[in-house]
């Protein structure tokens, strides 16, 4: 008996999103790594994670699956961070078109952990219907 769990459809979708970003030349992970090494894209479930799609009809339920892609750039000079994040956003958007881009939120400062460093970040929200 294998100790590796079967890959679920949700995991496969998250892996597809991660692979698309990686194919665009951006380091992307589908989990929060032990150590961040930006530039980096973190692919994670959105909120709500899953809900009935607006295109569902009786007897044929379709699901809207939401993800967030958090883009991080390395700490440093604010001008360089801004230029780097803008480039990361543009490259990610091209890769993410097939996954239903909802929006790109305004850039913000993201601190990981209580005493961890702050990263300049932007969040892309996606909705994929399956």
N, C-alpha and C positions, 0 to 999 in steps of 0.2 A: 504494500500500500504506500502510495506517495505521500510525503509530508507537505508537498507544495499544493496550496489550494488551487482549485480550478479558476481560470481567469473569467471573470464575469463580463457581461456586456458593458457595464459601467466602466470597469477597468480598461477594457479594450478601447472605448471611446476616449478616455483620458490619455491612454497611450498613443492613440492616433493624433490627438491634438499636440502632445509632446513631440511626436515624430515630425509633424509638419513644421513646428517651430525650429526644431533641430535642423531640418533640411534647409531652412532659410539661413543657416549659419549661426544660430543663436543657441547657446547652452540652455537646455530646458530640462526640468525635472518634474515628475508627477508626485512628488512628496517633498516635505521640508527636509533638506539634508542636514547632517550634523554641523557642517561648516558651510557658510555661504561664500561664494567666490564670484561676485558679479563682474561683468554683466551676466544676468541670469533671468530666466523666466520660470516662475513657479506656477504649475498648473494644478488647480485645486477645485473642489466642488464649490458651486455658487450657492446662493440662498434666495429662494428655496432651491434645493438640489434637484428635485423632480416634482413635476405637477402635470395634470392633464393638459394636453395641448389644446389650443383654441380651435384646431382643425379636427379634433376628435368628433366622431358621430356615434350614435348608439350602435353597439355591437362591434365597433372598430376604434377602440381607444388608442390614441397615440400619446406619447409622453414628451413633454418639453424638459430637456435635461440641461441644467444651467451649470456653467463653469466660469471660473475667474482665472485669468492669466495675470499674475503680478510680475511686472517687469522691474528689475532692480539694477541700478548702476553703482559703481564703486564710489565710496566717499572721496571727496576732493574738492577742487575748485568748482564753485557753483556754475560758472559759465560752461565749463567742460561737462559737468554732470547734465546740464540742460541739453546741450547739443547731443550728448551720448544717448540720453533718454529719448529725445525726439527721433533719432535714428533707429533706436530699438523699437519704438512704437511703429514707425513706418514699415520696417522690415517684418514685424510681427503681423501687422494688418494684412499684408499681401498673403502671408502663409495661412491666416485664419479665416479667410473668406468662406471656404466650404463648411465652416462650423457655425455660421450664423452670428456674426458680430452684432451685438446690441449697442455697445458704446465703449468709449475710452474715457475714463474718469480723469479729472484734473490731477496732475502730478502732486505728490505729497511726500512728506518725510515719514519713513517707516522705521521704527526702532524694534529690533528683535531682542527679546529678553529685557530684563529690568536694567541691566548695566551694559547691554550690548550696543554696538555702533548703530548709527542712523544711516539709512540708505534713501536715496532719492528714488521714488517709485511711481508707477502708474498702473492702474488696474483696467484690463480689458474684460468686459463681460460678454459671454457667448450663450446662445440658446440653440441647441440642436434638437430637432424633433425626430423621434424614432417610433 
